[in-house]
Amino acid sequence: MSGPSRELLEQQIRETETRFRNMADAAPVLLWMSRTDGLCTFFNQTWLDFTGRTLEEEWGVGWAEGVHFEDFQRCIDTYTDAFNRRELFEMEYRLRRRDGEYRWILDRGTPRYTPDGTFAGYIGSCVDITERKQMEVELRKAVKVRDEFLSIASHELRTPLTSLKLRGERLYQNAVRMSGGEAPANARFERDTEVMLAQVLSLVKMVDVLLDVSRLSEGPLTLDRAELDVGPLVAGVADRLKEPASSAGSPIRVEIRGAAIARWDRFRIEQVVTNLLSNAIKYGAGKPVDVVVEPDDARARIVVIDRGPGIEAQHHSRLFQRFSRFAPAKHYGGFGLGLWIARMIVEAHGGTIGVESQLGQGASFFVNLPLSAPAPASG
């Protein structure tokens, strides 16, 4: 290559480097670059202004002196692992600002290559996310306060409701005995007490849901395991729901295809089955509901089948999340928590829960419970 051409090329390279540095120094984010050996060779002026250090002080691994000691090893490990794999990485760490305050930084790095595909090191950008982290802390505190309130409120409400429920049941039984189908006044009294008792039971159910939410917010469910056969348990729940099922025009048909005996929490499994059957009755469009218990060598499978409007496939995974609802609230009541609580209970038993459904073809909710209890988690 002739002299003038070489000089022109070198001049163009210098101009390109100068242009890059000017652009980098004007950028509002912190920028850095490293060589193929992992050592950093460039920091833009925004970085230097942030740390209050010179380029020579930050050169190589000098920049790591500003990383908070609690984040240092994780930061270095993340960078080294990504560097060796030539992969994109993202990490959060605290970096000391020039005034001595540590600020949370979101650092994203990406490998860079020469035009011929040769690895040339990394380039990265950092943004200050301290305010976001502080908002996350405040949000967690607010959620904790909310959960504590729910727990206290639920317990406080449960006590008078239990007493009211017992007195309502006693009043209703007395009304039935007194009326004997004779006096209209007594008949009206019987109806009023029946409605009152139904409303109390509805309140009790809602408070129980709030209690479950507060318990699950505090940590994993504690199970009271005992040996039981899930078939009779399912049949018992179906029998208790016979009256509301008949009123809705969705009689429950039970099929037990064998014994399925294991150590489960009776109350919690009844909760799951009650929830699934109640939903099937609610959305069953006045058609029969089937519940099948089908055990094999490893598991007990419970399937609840309705013939209602069905659920689009895109909503299946969201059904078991908190507060998920897909039916209009004005037509169907509830908090949108039942299936989430059911999932928590089933997973606490080491099982799985899911749904098979298509729009207009009803829904089949299934629960798979292991016949042997999972080993307790270590640590």
PyMOL commands that set and color helices and strands:
alter all, ss='L'
color gray80, all
select helices_A, chain A and resi 3-26+45-51+55-58+62-66+69-85+130-179+184-218+230-240+242-247+266-283+313-315+317-320+338-348
alter helices_A, ss='H'
color red, helices_A
select strands_A, chain A and resi 30-34+40-43+89-96+102-113+119-128+225-229+252-256+261-265+289-295+299-306+352-357+363-370
alter strands_A, ss='S'
color yellow, strands_A
deselect
rebuild
show_as cartoon
